[in-house]
């Protein structure tokens, strides 16, 4: 006796192809949105890092006559540059280790070239850091940049003592007007994060960061940053 199997619940080839096509269309629609959400989450995390850096440095300054570590003599617990390449950015951060608490906040989640945080502040190196520190930052200069992503380019001078990059704002030939966020590092072209001396953190495009640099207050017309 023959046994007949019901096939009314089985997919036909055409139905299977239709389902696959629908899944492919949904994936094409959803993946870009997921990618954008991931980028936004990483930017938010970076802003959070910079807010914590700003808060930590301001706490340190509160205990040191409103001065950041690079404005305090080493004999008094700071890391003021003295011509001996003693004051690299990693040294500046390590001075404020108690206030910063964790080395993890020194890495931008979008910095694909630097993924490993230092185990502690005593072993920290520049390769464990994504952020530059503004030497002209001061609590009396609330609009100056205190810290920012390291992907800013078109400096007047780079690699000075203590790996300082510099704009000469007082020079008519300064390239500060062409400063821009470098693609391929951190948040890419036309996108970077900063925290100002007043502790506020911001997402700036090229135009906005140039405006901030041009209106910065300085002692001698030079705007300098410790770079990692």
N, C-alpha and C positions, 0 to 999 in steps of 0.2 A: 504494500500500500504506500502511495506517495504522500510525503508530508510537505505541505506548502507553508513557507514562512511569510509573515506579513511584512511588507516593506513601507507601509504608510507612514511610519515614524522616522524613516531614514532620510538623510539629506541626499538630494540629487546633486550631480556635479555642478549644475548651474547654480543651485541654491548655495552650495559651499563657496563657489567663486564670488557670489554676491556678498556673503558674510565676510569673506576675506577683504573684499573691496571696501566695505563699510568700515571695517576695523582700520584699514590703511588710511582712509580719509579722516577718521577720528584722531588717529595718531598724528597725522600731519597738522591737524588743527590744534591739538593739545600740546605737542612738544614745544613749539615756540613759546607758549604761555608758561610752561614749566620752566623753560630756560630763563625767561625774563624774571620769573619769581625767584629763581636761584640767584641771579645777578643782584636783584634788589635786596635779597637777604644778606648777601655778602657785603654789599655797600652799607647796609644798616649795621652789620657787625663791625665794619671798619670805623664807622662814625662812633660807635660805642667805645672801641679801643681808644680813639683819639680823645673822646670826652674823659675817659679814665686817666689818660696820660696828662691831659690838661688839669684835671682835679688833683692828681698826685703831685705835679710840679708846683701847683699853686699852694698846696698844703706845705710842701717843703719850703717854699718862699716865705710863707707865713711865720715860720720858725727861724728865718734867716734875713730879717730886715727887708722883707719883700723882694729879695733877690733870688734869681734862679741859680742853679749850681755853677754855671759858667761865669757868673758875676761875683763869685765868692772865692777868696784865696784858698788854695789847698791846705794851708796851715790852719784854716778855720773850718775845714770840713767840706770845702767846695772843690771845683775843678776848673778854675779860671785858667785860660791858656797862658802859657809862659814861655813859648818858643821852644818847647821840648817835646812836642807831639804827645803831650800827656793827656790832652783834653778831647780825645775822640768821642764820637756820639755814644759809644757803648759805655765809656767812663761816665758821661753825664747821666745816663739812665741809671747806672749802678749806684751813683751817689744818692739817688732818690729811691732806692730799692724798697725801703720801708713803706713809703707812701704809695708806690706803684703796685706793690704786693706781688704781682705775677709777671713773669717774662712773656707769657703768652699774648699779652695785650700789645706787645711790640711788633707783632707780625700781622700784616694785612691779610685777610683770608683770600684775597684776589692776587696776592703776590706769588705767582707760580714758580718763581725762581728761588724763593726762600720759604720753605715749608716747615723747618724744624726750629722750635723754640729752645732757647738755652735751658739747661736743667735748673739753673739758679743764676742770680745776678753776679756771682763771683766768677762764673765761667763764660759769661756772655761775650759774644763777638759781634762784629758788624754784620756778619752773614746771618745773624739771628734777629735782625732788625729791618723793618720796612719803612720806618719813618725818620725824616730829617727834623732837626730842632733849630728854631730861629734864634740867632744870637741877639738880635735886637728886640726880642720879646721882653715885655716889661708890664707889670700890672698897671703902670701909669700910661701905657700905650695899648689900650684895650683892642685896637684894630690891627695890631701887628700879628703876624702868624707865629704861633708858639711851636706847633708841630704840623707836619704834613706828609703826604705820600711822597716816596722818593723818586717818582717818575717825572718830575718837572725838569725841563731841558731849556737850552739856549741861554746859559749863564754867560756873564762876562768873563769870569774866571772860575776854574774848577780845580780840585785837587790841591788846594793850598794847605798850609800847615794844619794838622788835625783833620785832614780831608774836608776842608771848608770850601763850599761853593759860594760865589759872590756876585751880586749886581752892584754896579757903581751908579747909584741913582743920580748923583750930582754931575755925571758926564752926559753931554749931549749925544755921545756915541754909544751909550748903554743899549744892550739888547733886551732890556727888561720888557719892552713893548712887544717883543716877539716870543716871550715865555709861553710855553704850552706843555700840556701833559703828554708824555711820550706814549705811543701805542706799544702794546706788547708787555707792559709791566703794570702791575696793580690793576687799575680800572680801565686802562686803555686810553685811546685818544680822546681829547676834549673832556676828560673826566678825572677828578681827583678830590681827595678829602683833606680838610684842614681843621685845626682847632686854633682859635685866636687866644690872645693873652687874657681875654676876659672869661675864658673857659667854654665859649660857645663853639660847637662843631658844625661844619657846613660841607655840603657837596658843591664844588665849584667847577664850572666849565673854564675854558681858556680865557674868555673875556673877563670873567669875574675874578680869576686869580691875578690877572694882570692889573686890574683896577686896585686890588688889595695891595699888591706889591708897590705900585706907584704911589699910593697914599700912605705907605708905611713911614713911621718916624724913625730916624736914625741919629747917631751921635756925630758922624762925620761924612754922611752921604753914601756910605756903603751898607748894603743889606746882605748879611752873611748867614749861612746855615751850616750846621754840622751835618754831614751826610754819611749814611751807613755804607 
